[in-house]
Amino acid sequence: KKDIPAVNFIIHEIHCRRNLEVCCYCSESIPKSEMKNHIESEHVQVTCKCRMKMENSLLKEHEASACPLRPALCQYCDILLAFNKLQEHEAYCGARTEMCAGCGHNVLVRELKEHPRVCG
């Protein structure tokens, strides 16, 4: 699957056929001696903590960006919680009030960033 100078093509093709295999799952060229290990490490089915099944090679990306149980920080209190609990927590957390040191009014936590522009 790479460009080879025409003068070397026949020798290269013989070498590839003898030493490489194409993975039936990902179509990558893998040395024949490593194919079993490749399939067992990359394509074995694993179960995430959220109970979703996927290939082992996809687990890290899933855990980092798609898993509903991945860690997420509340924008208001910086508590770490599961992503699937974040929206409910932030709705509650942002509805708390704190007293503004400038005007003395109680301000919703979710409005604290914008409050200085309207604070008397």
Residue pairs with C-beta under 8 A, 6 or more apart in sequence:
1 29
4 12
16 29
19 31
19 32
20 29
20 30
20 31
20 32
21 29
21 30
21 31
21 32
21 35
22 28
22 29
22 30
23 29
23 30
23 35
23 38
23 39
23 43
25 39
25 42
25 43
25 55
26 42
26 43
26 57
28 38
30 38
41 56
42 55
42 56
42 57
43 55
43 56
43 57
44 55
44 56
45 53
45 54
45 55
45 56
46 53
46 54
46 55
46 56
46 59
47 53
48 54
48 59
48 62
48 63
48 67
48 69
49 67
49 69
50 67
50 68
50 69
52 62
52 67
54 62
63 70
64 70
67 83
68 82
68 83
68 84
69 82
69 83
69 84
70 82
70 83
71 80
71 81
71 82
71 83
72 80
72 81
72 82
72 83
72 86
73 79
73 80
74 81
74 86
74 89
74 90
74 93
75 90
75 94
76 90
76 93
76 94
76 96
76 109
76 110
77 93
79 89
79 93
81 89
90 110
93 109
94 108
94 109
94 110
95 108
95 109
95 110
96 108
96 109
97 106
97 107
97 108
97 109
98 106
98 107
98 109
98 112
99 105
99 106
99 107
100 106
100 107
100 115
100 119
102 116
102 119
102 120
103 119
103 120
107 115
